[in-house]
Amino acid sequence: MSDDQPPAPALLLAKLGPGVSLEEAAGGVLKARFDRESLVLGKFSANAARRAGQLATGVSLSRLHETDTPEEKELRGLIQRLALYGLVEYRLARGPEAPDIVVIEPQMRDYQPSLQKLDPARSYVLSRFAFLRRRGEDLVLESPLAGAVIRLCDPRVATALARLATPQTLADLRGAPEFFGEEFLALLVHSAMAFAPDPAKGLRRSEGDGDLALWEFHDLLFHMRSTNGRHANPTGGLYAHANLAPQPPAVRPAWPGQAIALEAIADAKGSAVAALLRQRRSERVFDDAHPITLAEVARFLDGAARIVARQKLSEAYGEEMEIAARPYPSGGASYELELYLAVDTCEGLPRGFYHYDADRHALVSIEVTERQLDAMIDDGQFAMGAPRRPQIMITMAARFGRVSWKYSGFAYSLVLKHVGVVMQTLYLMATEMELGACAIGVGDIDLFARMTALPFHVEGAVGQMAIGRAAAQGPP
Ligand SMILES: Cc1cc2nc3c(=O)[nH]c(=O)nc-3n(C[C@H](O)[C@H](O)[C@H](O)COP(=O)(O)O)c2cc1C
């Protein structure tokens, strides 16, 4: 901004999301209306309800946090509740009536923007995970590390971002024609879109921890966007593109070349493996009267997941890797997948959350809240469209560094291939033991991170599976 007068500082303002309105019902009850839905937000004082009306344009967050009157407390509670349902967004602007510099769209339930205190002695640079793209008719700044998407409302913001490709001090930025005030940079730093590098370490190593340095941009983006928990986009069987193209046929149209018929040559009759493969089915309803037993869990894990050999291998470039082999194949013998069991009902094993220590062949209890355990098991029931909860939900978590320490370019894709390998291994072991099992396509990676207190980029949930005694089978 090159006006003679220094511009007023930009403010963070909370406002209702697009299509959301507030409505006052009898007795001071406020309701939010959106998409023909109505959500009761609670009872509010007349003053707080009046101030809530300002959410249509924007209520300053910093002013809201400066004072602690009962009315301010009520308003903060209201914004928090709206945020929980994804009904608020935040503006960065020089006042409620001023044009938006950017709009911040929360992607995670507990996200709230803030302006990070900046150090004039340090330089700041854009995160290597941040990227700009067109979304509909908006230009948005995103990052798998951020709890929000930032919508650009002024093309000069893109220039400001371009300048941050190299480290800049506040003094450098103040001299630039597109300078938006330090609040924009403070917002970028708070939302992990920018950071202060340590010149001694270099850009890559000074962003985040040692585990983050191992991640490539596309891998972390894929991990965050291809499952639930760290973004607010619609997911699942929504048939969103059904009107754009016909459904591809279930069986591939045959190639025109000569076909060599195999039927008369050989078949798999008599093969125990082929029989097991054909017997395998996904079971989504479990027998609550006869839950799976601890002895069955022990046999199941011993057969499908236990470490069976440990050795050191010499690798290229003079590197050496320690291998801990399990009963299934793994690219580069990485064996990065760990199993965690959320147990609802299992005879002989208390309800709880456990890590399967594949080396000691032991279940190690991890303390989690009842709500977290319920949420994980309920998510499984929902994903299977089942009438009752699964007895055990298995989460496969990847120690990503085991793969990305060695492999470049396709590390995350290898992890997902391994998930498929383990899923089928667990399915087959369950089938052989006459247990029920069902793979589950997506899980909440943020829930798993909160249950284990492990950052989502260090050891994160990548696959899930429900197991138990299938309802149709009855007692063993
Ligand atoms: C990677 C993967 C993800 C799956 N996700 C789900 C899921 O979220 N919910 C569900 O009910 N079934 C899920 N399934 C099970 C499939 O629906 C099932 O394998 C398919 O319908 C074929 O049926 P079958 O397993 O009984 O042979 C998944 C299977 C795989 C391999």
The ligand as an SDF file (V2000), in Angstrom:
LIG
                    3D

 31 33  0  0  0  0  0  0  0  0999 V2000
   -9.7590  -50.4710    0.2790 C   0  0  0  0  0  0  0  0  0  0  0  0
  -11.1450  -50.9120    0.6340 C   0  0  0  0  0  0  0  0  0  0  0  0
  -11.9900  -50.0450    1.2690 C   0  0  0  0  0  0  0  0  0  0  0  0
  -13.2640  -50.4390    1.6480 C   0  0  0  0  0  0  0  0  0  0  0  0
  -14.0650  -49.5620    2.3340 N   0  0  0  0  0  0  0  0  0  0  0  0
  -15.2610  -49.9810    2.7900 C   0  0  0  0  0  0  0  0  0  0  0  0
  -16.0520  -49.1180    3.6080 C   0  0  0  0  0  0  0  0  0  0  0  0
  -15.6570  -47.9940    3.9340 O   0  0  0  0  0  0  0  0  0  0  0  0
  -17.2530  -49.5700    4.0240 N   0  0  0  0  0  0  0  0  0  0  0  0
  -17.7110  -50.7990    3.6920 C   0  0  0  0  0  0  0  0  0  0  0  0
  -18.8080  -51.1540    4.1060 O   0  0  0  0  0  0  0  0  0  0  0  0
  -16.9690  -51.6660    2.9280 N   0  0  0  0  0  0  0  0  0  0  0  0
  -15.7550  -51.2740    2.4850 C   0  0  0  0  0  0  0  0  0  0  0  0
  -14.9760  -52.1420    1.7500 N   0  0  0  0  0  0  0  0  0  0  0  0
  -15.4620  -53.4870    1.4290 C   0  0  0  0  0  0  0  0  0  0  0  0
  -15.9870  -53.5610   -0.0040 C   0  0  0  0  0  0  0  0  0  0  0  0
  -17.2260  -52.9190   -0.0790 O   0  0  0  0  0  0  0  0  0  0  0  0
  -16.0920  -55.0220   -0.4180 C   0  0  0  0  0  0  0  0  0  0  0  0
  -14.7950  -55.5770   -0.4200 O   0  0  0  0  0  0  0  0  0  0  0  0
  -16.7170  -55.1980   -1.7930 C   0  0  0  0  0  0  0  0  0  0  0  0
  -18.0480  -54.7540   -1.8010 O   0  0  0  0  0  0  0  0  0  0  0  0
  -16.6620  -56.6630   -2.2570 C   0  0  0  0  0  0  0  0  0  0  0  0
  -17.3540  -57.4820   -1.3360 O   0  0  0  0  0  0  0  0  0  0  0  0
  -16.6280  -58.6790   -0.5510 P   0  0  0  0  0  0  0  0  0  0  0  0
  -15.4760  -58.1060    0.2100 O   0  0  0  0  0  0  0  0  0  0  0  0
  -17.6910  -59.2400    0.3740 O   0  0  0  0  0  0  0  0  0  0  0  0
  -16.1490  -59.6800   -1.5500 O   0  0  0  0  0  0  0  0  0  0  0  0
  -13.7120  -51.7440    1.3460 C   0  0  0  0  0  0  0  0  0  0  0  0
  -12.8420  -52.6270    0.6900 C   0  0  0  0  0  0  0  0  0  0  0  0
  -11.5750  -52.2230    0.3470 C   0  0  0  0  0  0  0  0  0  0  0  0
  -10.6490  -53.2030   -0.3290 C   0  0  0  0  0  0  0  0  0  0  0  0
  1  2  1  0
  2  3  1  0
  2 30  2  0
  3  4  2  0
  4  5  1  0
  4 28  1  0
  5  6  2  0
  6  7  1  0
  6 13  1  0
  7  8  2  0
  7  9  1  0
  9 10  1  0
 10 11  2  0
 10 12  1  0
 12 13  2  0
 13 14  1  0
 14 15  1  0
 14 28  1  0
 15 16  1  0
 16 17  1  0
 16 18  1  0
 18 19  1  0
 18 20  1  0
 20 21  1  0
 20 22  1  0
 22 23  1  0
 23 24  1  0
 24 25  2  0
 24 26  1  0
 24 27  1  0
 28 29  2  0
 29 30  1  0
 30 31  1  0
M  END
$$$$
